[in-house]
Amino acid sequence: MRPIHWASELAALAVRYADRIAVCDMQGEASYSTVFAKAATVGNALMEMGIRAGDAVATVFRNSADAVSASYGVMMSGAAEMALNPALGPSDLQHCLKLSRARVILTSTDLADGMRAAGLTLLRVSELRGSAFDSTIFPSVDPSAPARIVFTSGTTGPPKGAVHTHEGRWTANLLLRASLPHQPRSGSRILLMTPFAHGSSLMTFAYHSSGAAVTLLDGVDPPTVLDLLESRKCDAMFAPPTVLAKIAAAAEGRRLSSLRTIFCGTAVLTPTLYSQAKAIFGPVIRVTYGKSEVFNPITVMEAEETDSWYAGEGDDACVGWPAAGVELAIHGEDGTPVPTGNIGEILIRARHLMAGYLTKDGYRRVMPEEFHATGDLGYIDARGRLHLVGRADDMIKSGGYTVAPDEVERALAAVLQPSEVAVVGIPSEYWGEVVLAAVERPAPGWQARVEDIVKAMTIYKRPRLLVAFDELPRNGTGKIRRAAIRADILSRYRVSEGSKPQLVER
């Protein structure tokens, strides 16, 4: 495999699109020449510190142009970027830094004090002295060397570091650009609100490869989002269901037509939310299924396919067909393939799959012919589409039956949105587990609405316990932590036994 020289590719973009807007953040607009000049400054600083290919460099930023420059700078230096969400708690931050053996933390001035406890060298990108962008001083790197370390969400245990190579990163960017429903062009701009450490940040690199722009908001602020869309400043938006629900609630009754595509992933889209969003934005939602272990979407469901399923024929979480370069397999509990339409664990294989895992037990390499077991359950239908059922670890065993929390949540969402709902199993000697629905800040009368929906559900799938939460526990990437909900409930209540369980305060 030939070495990769990132600096040459990025220098070409910096010259070709010099005066175009590359990034718009809360501080203003930054041109291509500005973003890449700062990236070169970051890369130079790292190399002067002795950072070499294979070394891990942590980047901790709020959504900003500096976050983009830092990522490009690490890339040019040949080091492995470990993008971390600034919302990570101290223990998770230390865990990730320890596993990766990071030597340096790139961050912003406002976050630096919170990073001091890590005991590593801190570089504040905004305070680095500028230097000329000379692509010749940057190294060519071995395609098989580590390029990016992406930590899993940690919903079922300590986060694991998915290690991606430079070849994987280069290939993934090419495939992502090829699979976009609309080729970005001059004047195109995508809106990103989830943390830049999130996989959606890869859209930044895909858009920059075509000279388009990215708007980065530091979190979801519906009034700001609606102002951007009403002024037609963005023609695409990444909005996972939790984000889309907030925006749709704020925009209820409006009709906004500036978006050509809403990229939706990371969680299951419900028909109710789809209907609400479609009424505002039109049939422009594109559904994908992704994992930290693969740079690109694993499956894709284009907007017209999404509309056909979620507004008509579908009754579960279909996420579409395998994306370019991805192989799917469904295996049963015995590890063998299951027939079409049967539920099993989802396995994936791809050229841009991670090279291996960093865990507390060391590094485990993924062999070239190996499929990655996702821990997600699903099935492939007769048309080759993947349908998600839930996480294997989250499945509830109640009264001798297996219950998928996602299925119950989808049913309850019809009457609870925009409130978030999470379904978990609570241990019970009588039932094995009792199905409990935890609802975040529900509107008055919510229990009566739930009871009406529950009557239409299969008996063993019915939530028998209902609890309101001011805030559902989430990890650093915003995913709901079912284990934390279960632990919280058990710390405050015990479950009465018998056919009609109740929560009794401890």
SULGISUL-V823359 format. One record per residue. RES is the residue in one small letter. SS is DSSP state (H for helix, E for strand, L for the rest). PHI is phi in degrees with one decimal (none if undefined). NEAR is the number of other ideal C-beta (glycine too) atoms within 12 Angstrom. Layout:
BEGIN
res=RES ss=SS phi=PHI near=NEAR
res=RES ss=SS phi=PHI near=NEAR
END
This chain:
BEGIN
res=m ss=L phi=none near=16
res=r ss=L phi=-76.3 near=12
res=p ss=L phi=-62.8 near=20
res=i ss=E phi=-109.8 near=30
res=h ss=L phi=-114.2 near=26
res=w ss=H phi=-60.8 near=38
res=a ss=H phi=-60.7 near=33
res=s ss=H phi=-64.6 near=23
res=e ss=H phi=-64.6 near=28
res=l ss=H phi=-74.0 near=40
res=a ss=H phi=-63.6 near=29
res=a ss=H phi=-63.5 near=20
res=l ss=H phi=-66.6 near=31
res=a ss=H phi=-61.9 near=34
res=v ss=H phi=-81.7 near=20
res=r ss=H phi=-64.1 near=20
res=y ss=L phi=-113.6 near=28
res=a ss=L phi=-42.1 near=21
res=d ss=L phi=-93.9 near=17
res=r ss=L phi=-71.4 near=32
res=i ss=E phi=-74.5 near=30
res=a ss=E phi=-97.7 near=43
res=v ss=E phi=-138.2 near=43
res=c ss=E phi=-119.3 near=33
res=d ss=E phi=-127.4 near=33
res=m ss=L phi=-69.0 near=22
res=q ss=L phi=-91.4 near=20
res=g ss=E phi=134.0 near=14
res=e ss=E phi=-110.8 near=22
res=a ss=E phi=-126.3 near=33
res=s ss=E phi=-79.4 near=26
res=y ss=H phi=-58.9 near=38
res=s ss=H phi=-62.6 near=26
res=t ss=H phi=-69.6 near=31
res=v ss=H phi=-61.7 near=43
res=f ss=H phi=-79.6 near=44
res=a ss=H phi=-64.7 near=33
res=k ss=H phi=-68.2 near=40
res=a ss=H phi=-60.6 near=49
res=a ss=H phi=-63.4 near=39
res=t ss=H phi=-62.0 near=35
res=v ss=H phi=-61.9 near=48
res=g ss=H phi=-59.5 near=44
res=n ss=H phi=-60.2 near=29
res=a ss=H phi=-61.7 near=33
res=l ss=H phi=-65.3 near=42
res=m ss=H phi=-66.5 near=28
res=e ss=H phi=-65.2 near=19
res=m ss=L phi=-82.6 near=23
res=g ss=L phi=93.0 near=15
res=i ss=L phi=-70.7 near=33
res=r ss=L phi=-129.7 near=23
res=a ss=L phi=-54.0 near=32
res=g ss=L phi=96.0 near=27
res=d ss=L phi=-70.5 near=31
res=a ss=E phi=-93.2 near=40
res=v ss=E phi=-124.6 near=48
res=a ss=E phi=-84.3 near=46
res=t ss=E phi=-119.3 near=50
res=v ss=E phi=-128.9 near=45
res=f ss=L phi=-142.4 near=42
res=r ss=L phi=-76.6 near=34
res=n ss=L phi=-61.1 near=38
res=s ss=L phi=-168.0 near=40
res=a ss=H phi=-63.2 near=40
res=d ss=H phi=-64.5 near=40
res=a ss=H phi=-61.8 near=45
res=v ss=H phi=-67.9 near=45
res=s ss=H phi=-61.1 near=46
res=a ss=H phi=-62.1 near=49
res=s ss=H phi=-63.0 near=48
res=y ss=H phi=-64.3 near=46
res=g ss=H phi=-63.9 near=42
res=v ss=H phi=-62.0 near=49
res=m ss=H phi=-57.8 near=45
res=m ss=H phi=-65.7 near=47
res=s ss=H phi=-72.3 near=47
res=g ss=L phi=90.3 near=36
res=a ss=L phi=-77.3 near=44
res=a ss=E phi=-98.9 near=43
res=e ss=E phi=-80.6 near=50
res=m ss=E phi=-119.4 near=43
res=a ss=E phi=-79.9 near=46
res=l ss=E phi=-119.1 near=48
res=n ss=L phi=-71.6 near=38
res=p ss=L phi=-63.8 near=34
res=a ss=L phi=-81.5 near=27
res=l ss=L phi=-60.0 near=32
res=g ss=L phi=-71.3 near=21
res=p ss=H phi=-55.2 near=18
res=s ss=H phi=-68.8 near=17
res=d ss=H phi=-66.8 near=31
res=l ss=H phi=-61.1 near=35
res=q ss=H phi=-62.0 near=23
res=h ss=H phi=-58.8 near=28
res=c ss=H phi=-66.4 near=40
res=l ss=H phi=-65.3 near=34
res=k ss=H phi=-67.6 near=24
res=l ss=H phi=-63.2 near=31
res=s ss=H phi=-81.5 near=40
res=r ss=L phi=58.2 near=24
res=a ss=L phi=-60.7 near=42
res=r ss=L phi=-102.0 near=28
res=v ss=E phi=-139.2 near=40
res=i ss=E phi=-117.0 near=41
res=l ss=E phi=-90.4 near=49
res=t ss=E phi=-154.7 near=39
res=s ss=L phi=-104.6 near=33
res=t ss=H phi=-60.4 near=20
res=d ss=H phi=-71.3 near=20
res=l ss=H phi=-102.1 near=33
res=a ss=H phi=-59.7 near=24
res=d ss=H phi=-58.7 near=15
res=g ss=H phi=-71.8 near=22
res=m ss=H phi=-95.1 near=32
res=r ss=H phi=-61.4 near=17
res=a ss=H phi=-62.6 near=16
res=a ss=H phi=-69.1 near=30
res=g ss=L phi=76.9 near=15
res=l ss=L phi=-105.8 near=30
res=t ss=E phi=-65.5 near=25
res=l ss=E phi=-107.4 near=30
res=l ss=E phi=-118.9 near=40
res=r ss=E phi=-88.9 near=27
res=v ss=H phi=-60.4 near=42
res=s ss=H phi=-66.7 near=26
res=e ss=H phi=-101.9 near=19
res=l ss=L phi=-73.5 near=29
res=r ss=L phi=-77.9 near=17
res=g ss=L phi=-63.5 near=20
res=s ss=L phi=-142.9 near=21
res=a ss=L phi=-68.1 near=18
res=f ss=L phi=-87.3 near=34
res=d ss=L phi=-108.9 near=19
res=s ss=H phi=-64.9 near=26
res=t ss=H phi=-71.5 near=14
res=i ss=H phi=-84.1 near=23
res=f ss=L phi=-91.9 near=37
res=p ss=L phi=-80.3 near=28
res=s ss=L phi=-83.8 near=23
res=v ss=E phi=-121.3 near=34
res=d ss=L phi=-65.0 near=22
res=p ss=L phi=-57.4 near=26
res=s ss=L phi=-88.8 near=24
res=a ss=L phi=-74.6 near=32
res=p ss=E phi=-63.0 near=40
res=a ss=E phi=-118.1 near=44
res=r ss=E phi=-154.2 near=43
res=i ss=E phi=-116.3 near=43
res=v ss=E phi=-112.4 near=42
res=f ss=E phi=-87.1 near=45
res=t ss=L phi=-66.8 near=34
res=s ss=L phi=-68.1 near=36
res=g ss=L phi=74.1 near=29
res=t ss=L phi=-74.1 near=34
res=t ss=L phi=-118.8 near=21
res=g ss=L phi=158.7 near=18
res=p ss=L phi=-57.3 near=23
res=p ss=L phi=-56.9 near=38
res=k ss=L phi=-106.6 near=33
res=g ss=E phi=-95.4 near=41
res=a ss=E phi=-84.1 near=41
res=v ss=E phi=-95.9 near=40
res=h ss=E phi=-109.3 near=44
res=t ss=E phi=-90.2 near=35
res=h ss=H phi=-64.0 near=40
res=e ss=H phi=-62.4 near=29
res=g ss=H phi=-62.5 near=40
res=r ss=H phi=-67.1 near=42
res=w ss=H phi=-65.4 near=32
res=t ss=H phi=-63.8 near=28
res=a ss=H phi=-63.1 near=40
res=n ss=H phi=-63.6 near=35
res=l ss=H phi=-63.7 near=24
res=l ss=H phi=-67.8 near=31
res=l ss=H phi=-63.8 near=39
res=r ss=H phi=-62.1 near=28
res=a ss=H phi=-68.8 near=20
res=s ss=H phi=-97.1 near=34
res=l ss=L phi=-64.6 near=35
res=p ss=L phi=-68.4 near=30
res=h ss=L phi=-134.3 near=26
res=q ss=L phi=-67.2 near=21
res=p ss=L phi=-58.7 near=32
res=r ss=L phi=-147.3 near=20
res=s ss=L phi=-57.8 near=19
res=g ss=L phi=98.6 near=20
res=s ss=L phi=-74.8 near=33
res=r ss=E phi=-149.9 near=38
res=i ss=E phi=-105.3 near=43
res=l ss=E phi=-100.4 near=44
res=l ss=E phi=-121.3 near=43
res=m ss=L phi=-124.0 near=39
res=t ss=L phi=-73.2 near=39
res=p ss=L phi=-54.2 near=38
res=f ss=L phi=-62.8 near=42
res=a ss=L phi=-70.2 near=40
res=h ss=L phi=-70.5 near=37
res=g ss=H phi=-61.1 near=41
res=s ss=H phi=-64.2 near=39
res=s ss=H phi=-61.8 near=39
res=l ss=H phi=-61.5 near=45
res=m ss=H phi=-61.1 near=47
res=t ss=H phi=-58.4 near=45
res=f ss=H phi=-68.3 near=42
res=a ss=H phi=-65.6 near=36
res=y ss=H phi=-69.7 near=45
res=h ss=H phi=-67.1 near=43
res=s ss=L phi=-62.9 near=33
res=s ss=L phi=-110.7 near=31
res=g ss=L phi=78.9 near=29
res=a ss=L phi=-92.5 near=34
res=a ss=E phi=-119.1 near=37
res=v ss=E phi=-129.9 near=47
res=t ss=E phi=-103.8 near=40
res=l ss=E phi=-111.0 near=44
res=l ss=L phi=-103.2 near=37
res=d ss=L phi=-87.1 near=28
res=g ss=L phi=104.2 near=25
res=v ss=L phi=-95.9 near=29
res=d ss=L phi=-120.3 near=19
res=p ss=H phi=-50.7 near=27
res=p ss=H phi=-58.7 near=15
res=t ss=H phi=-66.1 near=26
res=v ss=H phi=-59.9 near=37
res=l ss=H phi=-65.6 near=32
res=d ss=H phi=-62.8 near=22
res=l ss=H phi=-63.6 near=31
res=l ss=H phi=-74.2 near=35
res=e ss=H phi=-68.2 near=22
res=s ss=L phi=-86.2 near=16
res=r ss=L phi=59.2 near=18
res=k ss=L phi=-85.9 near=28
res=c ss=L phi=-132.1 near=41
res=d ss=L phi=-112.4 near=35
res=a ss=E phi=-149.9 near=41
res=m ss=E phi=-152.0 near=42
res=f ss=E phi=-97.5 near=45
res=a ss=L phi=-144.8 near=44
res=p ss=L phi=-62.8 near=37
res=p ss=H phi=-50.4 near=41
res=t ss=H phi=-63.4 near=36
res=v ss=H phi=-71.8 near=38
res=l ss=H phi=-60.0 near=44
res=a ss=H phi=-63.2 near=35
res=k ss=H phi=-65.8 near=31
res=i ss=H phi=-69.8 near=40
res=a ss=H phi=-63.4 near=38
res=a ss=H phi=-64.8 near=27
res=a ss=H phi=-73.6 near=26
res=a ss=L phi=-99.6 near=31
res=e ss=L phi=-53.5 near=20
res=g ss=L phi=91.1 near=12
res=r ss=L phi=-94.7 near=23
res=r ss=L phi=-128.6 near=17
res=l ss=L phi=-115.1 near=32
res=s ss=L phi=-118.0 near=15
res=s ss=L phi=-79.5 near=29
res=l ss=L phi=-88.9 near=41
res=r ss=L phi=-85.1 near=32
res=t ss=E phi=-148.6 near=35
res=i ss=E phi=-109.6 near=45
res=f ss=E phi=-82.8 near=47
res=c ss=E phi=-126.3 near=46
res=g ss=L phi=-164.2 near=40
res=t ss=L phi=74.8 near=35
res=a ss=L phi=-151.8 near=38
res=v ss=L phi=-78.8 near=45
res=l ss=L phi=-86.1 near=47
res=t ss=L phi=-98.6 near=40
res=p ss=H phi=-58.1 near=29
res=t ss=H phi=-63.8 near=31
res=l ss=H phi=-65.1 near=43
res=y ss=H phi=-58.9 near=41
res=s ss=H phi=-60.9 near=26
res=q ss=H phi=-62.7 near=31
res=a ss=H phi=-68.9 near=45
res=k ss=H phi=-61.8 near=31
res=a ss=H phi=-62.8 near=21
res=i ss=H phi=-93.5 near=35
res=f ss=H phi=-103.9 near=38
res=g ss=L phi=89.0 near=23
res=p ss=L phi=-80.4 near=28
res=v ss=L phi=-119.4 near=33
res=i ss=E phi=-85.6 near=47
res=r ss=E phi=-112.4 near=41
res=v ss=E phi=-95.7 near=50
res=t ss=E phi=-133.7 near=46
res=y ss=E phi=-122.3 near=38
res=g ss=L phi=-142.2 near=42
res=k ss=L phi=-143.0 near=37
res=s ss=L phi=-60.8 near=37
res=e ss=L phi=-77.3 near=41
res=v ss=E phi=-129.1 near=45
res=f ss=L phi=-60.9 near=45
res=n ss=L phi=-93.7 near=43
res=p ss=L phi=-58.6 near=43
res=i ss=L phi=-82.5 near=44
res=t ss=E phi=-131.9 near=41
res=v ss=E phi=-137.3 near=35
res=m ss=E phi=-129.1 near=39
res=e ss=L phi=-65.1 near=31
res=a ss=H phi=-56.2 near=32
res=e ss=H phi=-68.5 near=21
res=e ss=H phi=-71.0 near=28
res=t ss=H phi=-60.9 near=41
res=d ss=H phi=-63.0 near=28
res=s ss=H phi=-61.1 near=22
res=w ss=H phi=-82.3 near=32
res=y ss=H phi=-79.5 near=36
res=a ss=H phi=-109.0 near=25
res=g ss=H phi=-152.6 near=17
res=e ss=H phi=-75.9 near=16
res=g ss=L phi=-88.2 near=27
res=d ss=L phi=-138.0 near=15
res=d ss=L phi=-148.4 near=30
res=a ss=E phi=-91.2 near=40
res=c ss=E phi=-84.5 near=37
res=v ss=E phi=-121.5 near=44
res=g ss=E phi=92.6 near=41
res=w ss=E phi=-97.3 near=28
res=p ss=E phi=-56.8 near=30
res=a ss=L phi=-75.5 near=36
res=a ss=L phi=-55.3 near=25
res=g ss=L phi=81.9 near=27
res=v ss=E phi=-113.6 near=38
res=e ss=E phi=-109.4 near=26
res=l ss=E phi=-117.0 near=37
res=a ss=E phi=-146.4 near=29
res=i ss=E phi=-120.4 near=34
res=h ss=E phi=-116.4 near=29
res=g ss=L phi=-81.5 near=19
res=e ss=L phi=-63.0 near=16
res=d ss=L phi=-87.3 near=9
res=g ss=L phi=83.9 near=14
res=t ss=L phi=-108.0 near=14
res=p ss=E phi=-60.5 near=19
res=v ss=L phi=-105.3 near=22
res=p ss=L phi=-64.2 near=15
res=t ss=L phi=-53.3 near=19
res=g ss=L phi=92.5 near=18
res=n ss=L phi=-89.8 near=21
res=i ss=L phi=-82.5 near=29
res=g ss=E phi=-165.0 near=31
res=e ss=E phi=-79.7 near=33
res=i ss=E phi=-83.8 near=41
res=l ss=E phi=-116.7 near=35
res=i ss=E phi=-133.2 near=38
res=r ss=E phi=-142.8 near=26
res=a ss=E phi=-161.9 near=35
res=r ss=L phi=-66.7 near=29
res=h ss=L phi=-103.5 near=41
res=l ss=E phi=-69.4 near=40
res=m ss=L phi=-55.3 near=42
res=a ss=L phi=-83.6 near=39
res=g ss=E phi=173.0 near=26
res=y ss=E phi=-112.4 near=31
res=l ss=E phi=-98.1 near=36
res=t ss=E phi=-132.7 near=24
res=k ss=L phi=-64.0 near=16
res=d ss=L phi=-94.4 near=10
res=g ss=E phi=114.4 near=14
res=y ss=E phi=-98.6 near=23
res=r ss=E phi=-118.1 near=19
res=r ss=E phi=-78.1 near=18
res=v ss=L phi=-94.3 near=29
res=m ss=L phi=-72.6 near=13
res=p ss=L phi=-54.5 near=17
res=e ss=L phi=-90.6 near=9
res=e ss=L phi=-81.3 near=21
res=f ss=L phi=-87.6 near=25
res=h ss=E phi=-93.6 near=36
res=a ss=E phi=-83.4 near=24
res=t ss=E phi=-79.6 near=38
res=g ss=E phi=82.8 near=29
res=d ss=E phi=-92.5 near=40
res=l ss=E phi=-103.6 near=34
res=g ss=E phi=-173.3 near=40
res=y ss=E phi=-148.7 near=34
res=i ss=E phi=-108.7 near=32
res=d ss=L phi=-83.8 near=26
res=a ss=L phi=-65.2 near=11
res=r ss=L phi=-94.7 near=18
res=g ss=L phi=88.6 near=20
res=r ss=L phi=-87.8 near=32
res=l ss=E phi=-90.2 near=43
res=h ss=E phi=-121.1 near=39
res=l ss=E phi=-91.2 near=46
res=v ss=E phi=-111.1 near=35
res=g ss=E phi=153.2 near=36
res=r ss=E phi=-84.2 near=31
res=a ss=H phi=-58.2 near=26
res=d ss=H phi=-71.3 near=22
res=d ss=H phi=-95.0 near=35
res=m ss=L phi=-61.5 near=31
res=i ss=E phi=-104.8 near=40
res=k ss=E phi=-105.8 near=21
res=s ss=E phi=-127.2 near=33
res=g ss=L phi=60.5 near=23
res=g ss=L phi=88.7 near=13
res=y ss=E phi=-112.8 near=19
res=t ss=E phi=-99.0 near=25
res=v ss=E phi=-118.2 near=36
res=a ss=L phi=-89.8 near=36
res=p ss=H phi=-54.4 near=40
res=d ss=H phi=-59.0 near=37
res=e ss=H phi=-64.8 near=34
res=v ss=H phi=-66.9 near=40
res=e ss=H phi=-61.6 near=48
res=r ss=H phi=-62.0 near=36
res=a ss=H phi=-66.8 near=36
res=l ss=H phi=-71.7 near=40
res=a ss=H phi=-60.7 near=38
res=a ss=H phi=-60.4 near=25
res=v ss=H phi=-116.1 near=29
res=l ss=H phi=-107.6 near=38
res=q ss=L phi=-61.9 near=36
res=p ss=L phi=-89.1 near=31
res=s ss=L phi=-65.5 near=34
res=e ss=L phi=-79.9 near=36
res=v ss=E phi=-132.1 near=45
res=a ss=E phi=-132.5 near=44
res=v ss=E phi=-111.2 near=47
res=v ss=E phi=-136.0 near=42
res=g ss=E phi=-101.0 near=41
res=i ss=E phi=-108.8 near=40
res=p ss=E phi=-54.7 near=24
res=s ss=E phi=-152.8 near=29
res=e ss=L phi=-66.8 near=14
res=y ss=L phi=-74.5 near=20
res=w ss=L phi=-100.1 near=30
res=g ss=E phi=88.0 near=23
res=e ss=E phi=-144.4 near=32
res=v ss=E phi=-104.5 near=40
res=v ss=E phi=-75.8 near=45
res=l ss=E phi=-121.0 near=42
res=a ss=E phi=-108.4 near=47
res=a ss=E phi=-103.0 near=44
res=v ss=E phi=-121.0 near=34
res=e ss=E phi=-90.2 near=30
res=r ss=L phi=43.7 near=19
res=p ss=L phi=-70.7 near=28
res=a ss=L phi=-76.6 near=18
res=p ss=L phi=-53.2 near=10
res=g ss=L phi=81.3 near=13
res=w ss=H phi=-65.2 near=27
res=q ss=H phi=-64.2 near=22
res=a ss=H phi=-65.2 near=16
res=r ss=H phi=-66.3 near=25
res=v ss=H phi=-64.4 near=37
res=e ss=H phi=-60.3 near=19
res=d ss=H phi=-65.4 near=18
res=i ss=H phi=-69.2 near=27
res=v ss=H phi=-59.9 near=28
res=k ss=L phi=-59.9 near=16
res=a ss=L phi=-88.9 near=15
res=m ss=L phi=-89.1 near=25
res=t ss=L phi=-55.6 near=19
res=i ss=H phi=-53.0 near=18
res=y ss=H phi=-74.3 near=25
res=k ss=H phi=-91.6 near=31
res=r ss=L phi=-69.4 near=33
res=p ss=L phi=-65.2 near=40
res=r ss=L phi=-100.2 near=36
res=l ss=E phi=-129.3 near=38
res=l ss=E phi=-126.8 near=33
res=v ss=E phi=-137.5 near=35
res=a ss=E phi=-93.0 near=26
res=f ss=E phi=-120.3 near=28
res=d ss=L phi=-68.2 near=14
res=e ss=L phi=-150.2 near=19
res=l ss=L phi=-74.5 near=32
res=p ss=L phi=-67.7 near=26
res=r ss=E phi=-132.5 near=27
res=n ss=L phi=-90.5 near=30
res=g ss=L phi=-64.6 near=31
res=t ss=L phi=-97.6 near=34
res=g ss=L phi=92.1 near=31
res=k ss=L phi=-78.3 near=34
res=i ss=E phi=-68.7 near=36
res=r ss=L phi=-99.0 near=31
res=r ss=H phi=-61.7 near=35
res=a ss=H phi=-61.9 near=25
res=a ss=H phi=-69.8 near=24
res=i ss=H phi=-63.3 near=34
res=r ss=H phi=-60.3 near=34
res=a ss=H phi=-63.8 near=17
res=d ss=H phi=-63.8 near=24
res=i ss=H phi=-61.5 near=33
res=l ss=H phi=-69.6 near=25
res=s ss=H phi=-76.7 near=14
res=r ss=H phi=-105.7 near=18
res=y ss=E phi=-137.1 near=24
res=r ss=E phi=-120.5 near=20
res=v ss=E phi=-98.4 near=31
res=s ss=L phi=-70.1 near=20
res=e ss=L phi=-87.1 near=17
res=g ss=L phi=117.0 near=14
res=s ss=L phi=-72.0 near=13
res=k ss=L phi=-124.1 near=15
res=p ss=L phi=-66.1 near=30
res=q ss=L phi=-137.1 near=21
res=l ss=E phi=-90.8 near=26
res=v ss=E phi=-116.0 near=15
res=e ss=E phi=-63.6 near=12
res=r ss=L phi=-79.0 near=10
END
